[in-house]
Amino acid sequence: MDLVHSGAVEPHRGRLLSASSGESLERWIVRTFGHTPADIAPFERALTHGSQAAANYERLEFLGDRVLGLTMAEWLFTLFPNEPEGALSKRLNALVTGAVCADVARGLGVADHLKLGKQARDDGAAGSDNVLGDVMEALIGALYLDGGMEVARAAIRSGWGERVKTQGSAPQHPKSALQEWAAAHNRRTPAYDVVDRSGPHHAPRFTVKASIGTLAEATAEGSSKQEAETAAAAALLAKLG
């Protein structure tokens, strides 16, 4: 699908503008997703952080997360017809992480259209994986509400692109790999403990310790508890050799 729209879209009074380019939100949506919004309000809400207004992206994020999961599952089911459920699940889990969603958002220029409170902007929320990942899911929710499943599916397939095909085999999630190592070596199930949490609410940093009994342990940081646990599991696997 070609996401470049050649037709002119007239800017509307009061509609969100990018601080850096002056491009209207509607024009950006048309150019980026190939969809002309029937109602701009869901997209404005999808780009609004909680520091800016109570009517923020959180509900749309909830919806978009489910739309993304279904679309990705359907896509992987078609692309890898000979893979079992477990392998497909590993692929899906690797493709819908907050970090991947944030990376897609950066590629689409989402940060230029975020509505943030001054403190959140000063604290770097526009570059936060947590914020950008959540907003990307919220935009998917807005596309689904405004244009239906076909529009949302096309946007996801375009945004994720070659990421879906570049993995030669289904990736093993570090936490799953660590659990399998422990079972194979008759060791305790890995434990994960949050040892520190810092940073503002919209851009937290978690430090997590992963351990297998008294055998070995490793710590790592992440912008979410899940991300930190994954990094700690990978660090512990590397230590175990």
C-alpha positions as CSV (number, residue, x, y, z in Angstrom):
1,M,0.0,0.0,0.0
2,D,1.3,3.4,-1.0
3,L,1.1,5.7,2.1
4,V,2.0,8.9,0.2
5,H,-1.2,10.8,-0.6
6,S,-0.9,13.4,-3.4
7,G,-4.2,15.2,-2.8
8,A,-4.2,18.4,-0.9
9,V,-5.9,18.5,2.5
10,E,-7.0,21.9,3.7
11,P,-5.9,22.6,7.3
12,H,-8.7,23.1,9.8
13,R,-8.8,25.8,12.4
14,G,-7.9,24.6,15.8
15,R,-6.4,21.3,14.6
16,L,-3.2,20.2,16.0
17,L,0.0,21.4,14.3
18,S,3.5,20.1,14.5
19,A,5.7,22.5,16.3
20,S,8.6,21.7,14.0
21,S,6.9,21.7,10.6
22,G,3.6,23.4,10.9
23,E,2.0,20.4,9.3
24,S,-1.6,19.8,10.3
25,L,-2.5,16.6,12.1
26,E,-5.0,15.7,9.4
27,R,-2.4,16.2,6.6
28,W,0.1,14.1,8.6
29,I,-2.5,11.3,9.0
30,V,-3.3,11.2,5.3
31,R,0.4,11.3,4.3
32,T,1.5,8.7,6.9
33,F,-1.4,6.2,6.9
34,G,-3.2,6.9,3.6
35,H,-6.4,7.6,5.5
36,T,-8.5,10.7,5.5
37,P,-10.1,11.0,9.0
38,A,-13.8,11.3,9.2
39,D,-13.4,12.5,12.7
40,I,-10.1,14.0,13.9
41,A,-11.0,13.8,17.6
42,P,-9.8,10.2,18.2
43,F,-6.4,11.0,16.6
44,E,-6.0,14.2,18.7
45,R,-6.8,12.1,21.8
46,A,-4.4,9.4,20.7
47,L,-1.6,11.9,20.7
48,T,-2.5,13.6,24.0
49,H,-0.4,12.6,27.1
50,G,-1.9,12.5,30.6
51,S,0.2,15.5,31.6
52,Q,-1.7,17.6,29.0
53,A,-5.3,16.5,29.6
54,A,-7.5,14.0,31.3
55,A,-8.9,13.0,27.9
56,N,-5.6,11.2,26.9
57,Y,-4.5,8.2,24.9
58,E,-4.9,5.5,27.5
59,R,-8.3,4.1,26.5
60,L,-7.3,4.1,22.8
61,E,-4.1,2.4,23.7
62,F,-6.1,-0.4,25.3
63,L,-8.1,-0.9,22.1
64,G,-5.1,-0.5,19.7
65,D,-3.1,-3.1,21.6
66,R,-5.8,-5.7,20.9
67,V,-6.1,-4.6,17.2
68,L,-2.3,-4.9,16.8
69,G,-2.2,-8.3,18.4
70,L,-5.0,-9.7,16.2
71,T,-3.5,-8.2,13.1
72,M,0.0,-9.5,13.8
73,A,-1.3,-13.0,14.7
74,E,-3.3,-13.1,11.4
75,W,-0.2,-11.9,9.5
76,L,2.2,-14.4,11.0
77,F,-0.3,-17.2,10.6
78,T,-0.3,-16.5,6.8
79,L,3.4,-15.8,6.5
80,F,4.7,-18.9,8.3
81,P,2.2,-21.7,7.4
82,N,4.5,-24.5,8.7
83,E,5.4,-23.1,12.1
84,P,3.7,-24.5,15.3
85,E,1.8,-22.3,17.7
86,G,4.8,-21.9,20.1
87,A,7.0,-20.5,17.3
88,L,4.3,-18.1,16.1
89,S,3.8,-16.9,19.7
90,K,7.5,-16.1,20.1
91,R,7.4,-14.1,16.8
92,L,4.3,-12.2,17.9
93,N,5.7,-11.4,21.4
94,A,8.9,-10.1,19.8
95,L,7.0,-7.8,17.4
96,V,4.5,-6.1,19.7
97,T,6.8,-5.0,22.5
98,G,6.8,-1.4,23.6
99,A,10.3,-0.9,22.2
100,V,9.2,-2.1,18.8
101,C,6.1,0.0,18.8
102,A,8.2,3.0,19.9
103,D,10.6,2.4,17.0
104,V,7.8,2.3,14.5
105,A,6.4,5.5,16.0
106,R,9.8,7.2,15.6
107,G,9.9,6.2,12.0
108,L,6.5,7.7,11.4
109,G,7.3,11.0,13.0
110,V,4.8,10.6,15.9
111,A,6.9,12.7,18.3
112,D,6.3,15.9,16.3
113,H,2.6,15.7,16.9
114,L,2.6,14.7,20.6
115,K,0.7,17.0,23.0
116,L,2.6,17.0,26.3
117,G,2.6,19.1,29.4
118,K,5.6,21.3,29.9
119,Q,7.2,19.2,32.6
120,A,6.7,16.0,30.6
121,R,8.3,17.5,27.6
122,D,11.2,18.9,29.7
123,D,11.7,15.4,31.2
124,G,12.0,13.9,27.7
125,A,8.7,12.2,27.3
126,A,8.7,12.8,23.5
127,G,11.6,10.3,23.3
128,S,10.4,7.8,25.9
129,D,9.8,4.2,24.7
130,N,6.9,4.0,27.1
131,V,5.2,7.0,25.8
132,L,5.9,6.5,22.1
133,G,4.9,2.8,22.3
134,D,1.7,3.6,24.0
135,V,0.8,6.4,21.6
136,M,1.5,4.1,18.6
137,E,-1.0,1.6,19.9
138,A,-3.5,4.5,20.6
139,L,-3.1,5.6,17.0
140,I,-3.9,2.1,15.8
141,G,-7.0,2.3,18.0
142,A,-8.0,5.6,16.5
143,L,-7.5,4.2,12.9
144,Y,-9.7,1.2,13.8
145,L,-12.5,3.4,15.2
146,D,-12.4,5.9,12.4
147,G,-11.7,3.6,9.4
148,G,-12.3,0.1,10.5
149,M,-10.2,-3.0,10.5
150,E,-8.9,-2.8,6.9
151,V,-7.5,0.7,7.6
152,A,-5.8,-0.4,10.8
153,R,-4.5,-3.5,9.2
154,A,-2.9,-1.6,6.3
155,A,-1.3,0.8,8.7
156,I,0.2,-1.9,10.8
157,R,1.5,-3.9,7.9
158,S,3.1,-0.8,6.4
159,G,4.5,0.4,9.7
160,W,6.0,-2.9,10.8
161,G,7.1,-3.8,7.2
162,E,10.1,-6.0,6.9
163,R,10.4,-6.5,10.6
164,V,8.0,-9.4,10.3
165,K,10.1,-11.2,7.7
166,T,13.7,-10.4,8.7
167,Q,13.9,-13.0,11.5
168,G,15.2,-16.3,10.0
169,S,13.6,-18.3,12.8
170,A,11.3,-17.5,15.7
171,P,13.3,-15.7,18.4
172,Q,13.6,-17.3,21.8
173,H,12.5,-14.8,24.5
174,P,15.3,-14.5,27.1
175,K,12.9,-15.2,30.0
176,S,11.7,-18.4,28.3
177,A,15.3,-19.4,27.4
178,L,16.4,-18.9,31.0
179,Q,13.5,-20.9,32.4
180,E,14.3,-23.7,29.9
181,W,18.0,-23.6,31.0
182,A,17.0,-23.9,34.7
183,A,14.7,-26.8,34.0
184,A,17.4,-28.6,31.9
185,H,19.9,-28.2,34.7
186,N,17.5,-29.2,37.5
187,R,17.7,-25.7,39.0
188,R,15.0,-23.5,40.6
189,T,12.7,-21.5,38.5
190,P,14.2,-18.0,37.8
191,A,13.1,-15.2,40.1
192,Y,12.8,-11.5,39.2
193,D,12.9,-8.7,41.8
194,V,12.6,-5.0,41.3
195,V,15.5,-3.5,43.2
196,D,15.0,0.1,42.1
197,R,12.6,2.4,40.4
198,S,13.5,6.0,39.4
199,G,12.5,8.7,37.0
200,P,9.2,10.6,36.5
201,H,5.9,8.8,36.2
202,H,5.8,9.1,32.4
203,A,9.4,7.9,31.9
204,P,10.3,5.5,34.7
205,R,13.5,3.4,34.9
206,F,13.3,0.0,36.5
207,T,16.3,-2.1,37.8
208,V,15.5,-5.8,38.1
209,K,17.6,-8.6,39.5
210,A,17.2,-12.0,37.9
211,S,18.4,-15.0,39.9
212,I,18.4,-18.8,40.0
213,G,18.5,-19.7,43.6
214,T,22.0,-18.9,45.0
215,L,23.6,-20.2,41.8
216,A,23.9,-16.9,39.9
217,E,22.2,-13.5,39.5
218,A,22.3,-10.5,37.1
219,T,20.7,-7.0,37.1
220,A,19.6,-4.8,34.3
221,E,17.6,-1.7,33.6
222,G,14.6,-0.9,31.4
223,S,11.9,1.6,30.8
224,S,9.3,-0.9,32.1
225,K,9.3,-3.8,34.5
226,Q,8.9,-6.2,31.6
227,E,11.8,-4.7,29.7
228,A,14.1,-4.8,32.7
229,E,13.2,-8.4,33.4
230,T,13.9,-9.3,29.8
231,A,17.3,-7.6,29.9
232,A,18.1,-9.2,33.3
233,A,17.3,-12.6,31.9
234,A,19.5,-12.0,28.9
235,A,22.4,-10.8,31.2
236,L,22.0,-13.9,33.4
237,L,22.0,-16.2,30.4
238,A,25.2,-14.6,29.2
239,K,26.7,-15.1,32.6
240,L,25.7,-18.8,32.7
241,G,27.3,-19.3,29.3
